[in-house]
């Protein structure tokens, strides 16, 4: 492939958000392509993100293919009211032009009009295919994280049981569902919970109504709040906490479609960092756990308690889980696999010129 000038309508102005740096920017840097955010510049192809103004005339240029990198499941809104409110908020804030309508309708119509859609999970792809048959599934790159070999790093005492959660505040409320389980575990041993996340978050469009994450946690995790540490998200902080952790957890509020349909990225990160992980039974986590042969998914509170207890008491079982996970990564989630998938998607779109 010749070196390209890729016009990109990004998620973040500085291209440093995870959805930018772990996806298009990762591919472009690795392959030597140039990414520009001025879509009026002379470019070979345009990649649009979820923060694009889908109705902008910039997406109607002759002979410039359009790829829509749809990371989140906006085609599956929580409910009609929330969907319309998001559409109105984007209109009022100037993020999107055209008629006021539910945001999922903007996404749906844009899917129909682009050359192809890239999404981040097989489960999301099923929804996208209702509106666009040309789809490609590409996960995030996690190359920015070190690969910590489990045999060298998994050595935790059952008496020092530290549980790790990492992610964005948008999904942190899933931890609340585990409070009874964690409280029960504390009856037999000391349990500490490290949450590596942003110290603040925004209620609307990731830019309006700033809130304190610690206050949210104190409200949600009242019974165990004294055992919970909030650590600002950075790769350095995450790696530091992983090396002290016994296990990672990814509890999800499955009543929220966007959370239920998230891809397996966070589970793969835990395995890459060398610790076992337990998750809620989302479609992606069920699929990956079955493929990797791990006992990752917990269907109810009793199963969460039993699996956490098993991992706390058996280092051999914990090590086995991590080794299976890292074998899955070696076979299914390498830089070459991801780069080749991006190459295939971009080549397919360029073929439409």
C-alpha positions in Angstrom: 0.0 0.0 0.0 1.3 3.5 -0.9 1.6 6.0 1.9 -1.7 7.7 2.5 -2.9 11.0 3.8 -5.8 10.1 6.0 -8.4 12.7 6.9 -9.7 11.9 10.4 -12.7 13.3 12.3 -11.4 12.2 15.8 -12.8 11.5 19.2 -10.4 13.9 20.8 -8.7 17.1 19.5 -5.2 15.9 20.5 -5.8 12.3 19.2 -4.8 11.0 22.7 -8.1 9.4 23.7 -8.0 5.6 23.8 -10.4 5.4 20.8 -8.0 7.4 18.7 -4.5 6.3 19.8 -5.3 2.6 20.0 -7.1 2.4 16.7 -6.6 4.6 13.6 -3.6 6.4 15.0 -1.9 3.1 16.0 -2.4 1.8 12.4 -1.3 5.0 10.7 1.9 5.4 12.7 2.8 1.7 12.3 2.3 1.8 8.6 3.8 5.3 8.0 0.6 7.0 6.9 -0.1 10.6 7.7 -3.2 11.6 9.8 -4.7 15.1 9.4 -7.8 16.4 11.1 -8.4 19.2 8.5 -10.9 17.4 6.2 -10.6 20.3 3.6 -7.0 19.3 3.0 -6.0 17.1 0.1 -6.6 13.6 1.4 -6.9 10.1 0.1 -9.5 8.8 2.4 -11.6 9.9 5.4 -12.2 8.0 8.6 -15.1 9.3 10.7 -15.6 8.7 14.4 -18.7 8.8 16.6 -18.0 12.4 17.4 -18.3 13.5 13.7 -20.9 15.8 12.3 -22.5 13.0 10.1 -24.5 15.6 8.2 -21.5 17.7 7.2 -21.1 18.2 3.4 -17.4 17.3 3.9 -18.5 13.6 3.8 -20.0 14.0 0.3 -16.8 14.7 -1.6 -16.4 12.9 -4.9 -13.9 10.0 -5.1 -12.9 10.2 -1.4 -14.0 7.0 0.3 -15.5 7.2 3.8 -14.9 4.7 6.6 -16.9 5.0 9.8 -15.0 3.7 12.9 -18.0 3.0 15.2 -16.4 2.0 18.5 -19.5 2.0 20.7 -22.9 0.5 20.4 -24.8 3.7 19.6 -27.2 1.7 17.4 -28.5 0.1 20.6 -29.6 3.0 22.8 -30.7 2.5 26.4 -34.2 3.8 25.7 -36.0 6.2 23.3 -35.8 9.1 25.7 -32.1 8.8 26.3 -31.5 8.4 22.6 -33.5 11.5 21.7 -31.8 13.5 24.5 -28.4 12.6 23.1 -29.5 13.7 19.7 -30.8 17.0 21.0 -27.7 17.6 23.2 -25.4 17.1 20.2 -27.5 19.5 18.1 -27.6 22.2 20.7 -23.8 21.9 21.4 -23.0 22.1 17.7 -21.5 18.7 17.4 -24.0 17.7 14.8 -26.0 19.6 12.2 -29.3 18.9 10.4 -32.6 17.9 11.8 -33.1 17.0 15.5 -33.6 13.2 15.8 -32.5 10.4 18.1 -28.8 10.0 17.9 -29.1 6.3 16.9 -30.9 7.5 13.8 -28.0 9.8 12.9 -25.6 6.8 13.3 -27.9 4.5 11.3 -28.2 6.9 8.4 -24.5 7.5 8.3 -23.8 3.8 8.3 -26.0 3.5 5.2 -24.1 6.2 3.3 -20.4 5.4 4.0 -18.3 3.0 2.1 -17.8 0.7 5.0 -18.0 0.5 8.8 -15.4 -0.7 11.2 -16.7 -1.8 14.6 -15.1 -3.3 17.7 -16.9 -6.6 18.3 -18.8 -9.4 16.5 -21.9 -8.5 18.6 -21.9 -4.9 17.4 -21.3 -6.0 13.8 -24.7 -7.8 13.9 -26.4 -4.5 14.5 -24.4 -2.6 12.0 -25.2 -5.1 9.2 -28.8 -4.1 9.4 -27.8 -0.9 7.7 -24.4 -1.6 6.1 -23.2 -4.9 4.8 -19.6 -3.9 4.3 -18.3 -4.3 7.9 -14.9 -5.1 9.5 -14.4 -6.0 13.2 -11.2 -4.6 14.6 -10.3 -4.5 18.3 -8.0 -1.9 20.0 -4.3 -2.2 20.0 -2.9 -2.7 23.5 0.8 -2.3 22.6 1.1 0.7 24.9 0.7 -1.8 27.8 3.7 -4.1 28.7 3.2 -7.8 28.4 3.9 -9.1 31.9 4.7 -12.8 31.8 2.4 -14.5 34.3 5.0 -17.0 35.6 7.2 -14.2 36.8 4.6 -11.8 38.1 1.8 -13.9 39.7 2.8 -14.4 43.3 0.2 -13.2 45.8 -0.6 -14.3 49.3 -4.2 -15.3 50.0 -4.1 -13.0 53.0 -3.3 -10.0 50.9 -6.2 -10.0 48.5 -6.2 -6.9 46.3 -8.8 -6.6 43.5 -8.2 -4.4 40.5 -10.7 -2.6 38.3 -9.7 -0.2 35.5 -11.6 1.8 33.0 -13.6 5.0 32.4 -16.0 6.3 35.0 -18.9 5.7 32.5 -18.8 2.0 33.4 -17.7 2.2 37.0 -21.2 1.9 38.5 -21.1 -1.8 37.6 -18.9 -2.3 40.6 -21.8 -1.4 42.9 -23.4 -4.8 42.1 -20.5 -6.6 43.7 -20.7 -4.8 47.1 -22.6 -7.7 48.8 -20.1 -10.2 47.4 -17.0 -8.2 48.5 -18.6 -7.5 51.9 -19.1 -11.3 52.3 -15.4 -12.0 51.3 -14.3 -9.6 54.0 -15.7 -11.9 56.6 -12.8 -14.4 56.1 -10.0 -12.1 54.9 -9.0 -8.5 54.2 -10.1 -7.3 50.8 -8.8 -4.2 49.1 -10.2 -2.7 45.9 -8.1 -0.6 43.7 -10.0 1.4 41.0 -7.7 2.9 38.3 -9.8 5.5 36.5 -10.3 9.3 35.9 -10.7 11.4 39.0 -13.5 13.4 37.3 -16.1 12.7 34.6 -18.8 14.6 32.7 -22.5 13.8 32.7 -23.2 14.9 29.2 -21.2 14.4 25.9 -18.0 13.9 27.9 -17.7 17.7 28.2 -20.6 19.1 30.3 -21.4 19.0 34.0 -18.1 17.9 35.6 -18.4 15.4 38.5 -16.1 13.9 41.1 -15.6 10.2 40.7 -14.7 9.7 44.4 -18.0 11.1 45.5 -19.8 8.7 43.2 -17.9 5.8 44.6 -18.5 6.8 48.2 -22.2 6.8 47.4 -22.3 3.5 45.5 -19.8 1.5 47.6 -20.8 2.8 51.1 -20.4 -0.6 52.9 -16.8 -1.1 51.6 -15.8 2.5 50.8 -13.1 2.5 53.4 -11.4 -0.4 51.6 -11.5 1.3 48.1 -8.7 3.3 46.6 -9.1 5.6 43.6 -6.0 5.8 41.5 -5.7 8.3 38.6 -5.6 6.5 35.3 -2.2 6.3 33.6 -0.3 3.4 32.2 2.3 3.8 34.9 -0.3 3.7 37.7 -2.1 0.8 36.1 1.0 -1.3 35.8 2.0 -0.5 39.4 -1.3 -1.6 40.8 -1.5 -4.7 38.6 1.8 -5.9 40.1 0.2 -5.8 43.6 -3.2 -7.1 42.5 -4.5 -10.7 43.0 -7.2 -10.5 40.4 -9.0 -8.1 38.0 -12.7 -7.7 37.8 -15.0 -6.3 35.1 -18.6 -6.2 36.5 -21.1 -4.7 34.0 -24.6 -3.3 34.3 -26.1 -5.6 31.7 -29.3 -3.5 31.6 -27.4 -0.8 29.7 -27.1 -2.0 26.0 -24.0 0.1 25.3 -22.3 -1.6 28.2 -23.6 -5.1 27.5 -22.4 -4.8 23.9 -18.9 -3.6 24.6 -16.0 -5.6 23.1 -13.5 -7.7 25.0 -10.7 -5.1 25.2 -10.6 -4.7 29.0 -10.4 -8.5 29.5 -7.5 -8.7 27.0 -5.7 -5.9 28.8 -6.0 -7.8 32.2 -4.5 -10.9 30.6 -1.8 -8.9 28.9 -0.8 -7.4 32.3 -0.6 -10.9 33.7 -3.5 -11.3 36.1 -6.6 -13.4 36.1 -9.9 -11.7 35.6 -13.6 -12.3 36.3 -16.4 -10.6 34.3 -20.1 -10.3 34.0 -21.8 -12.4 31.4 -21.7 -10.0 28.4 -21.8 -11.6 25.0 -18.2 -10.7 24.2 -16.8 -12.0 27.5 -18.8 -15.2 27.2 -17.5 -15.7 23.7 -13.8 -15.0 24.5 -13.9 -17.1 27.7 -15.2 -20.0 25.8 -12.6 -19.6 23.1 -9.8 -19.3 25.6 -11.0 -22.1 27.8 -11.0 -19.9 30.9 -13.5 -19.7 33.8 -13.9 -16.0 33.4 -17.6 -15.3 33.4 -19.7 -15.1 36.6 -23.5 -15.3 36.0 -24.7 -14.4 39.5 -23.5 -13.2 43.0 -22.9 -16.8 44.2 -20.7 -17.5 41.3 -18.8 -14.3 41.8 -18.1 -15.3 45.4 -17.1 -18.8 44.5 -14.7 -17.8 41.7 -13.2 -15.0 43.8 -12.7 -17.4 46.7 -11.1 -20.0 44.4 -8.7 -17.5 42.9 -7.8 -16.2 46.3 -7.0 -19.6 47.7 -5.4 -21.3 44.6 -2.4 -19.6 43.0 -2.1 -22.6 40.7 -5.6 -22.1 39.3 -5.0 -18.3 39.0 -1.8 -18.9 37.1 -3.5 -21.4 34.8 -6.2 -18.8 34.0 -3.6 -16.2 33.0 -1.6 -18.6 30.9 -4.7 -19.6 29.0 -5.5 -15.9 28.5 -2.1 -15.0 27.3 -2.1 -18.0 24.9 -5.4 -16.6 23.5 -3.7 -13.2 23.0 -0.8 -14.8 21.1 -3.1 -16.6 18.7 -5.8 -13.9 18.3 -4.6 -10.4 19.3 -1.2 -9.4 18.0 -0.1 -6.2 16.3 0.3 -7.9 13.0 -3.3 -9.3 13.2 -4.7 -5.8 13.9 -2.6 -4.0 11.3 -3.5 -6.5 8.6 -7.2 -6.0 9.5 -6.8 -2.2 9.1 -5.0 -2.8 5.8 -7.8 -4.9 4.5 -10.5 -2.5 5.5 -8.7 0.6 4.0 -7.8 -1.3 0.8 -11.4 -2.3 0.4 -12.6 1.3 0.8 -9.9 2.7 -1.6 -11.1 0.2 -4.2 -14.3 2.3 -4.5 -12.5 5.3 -5.9 
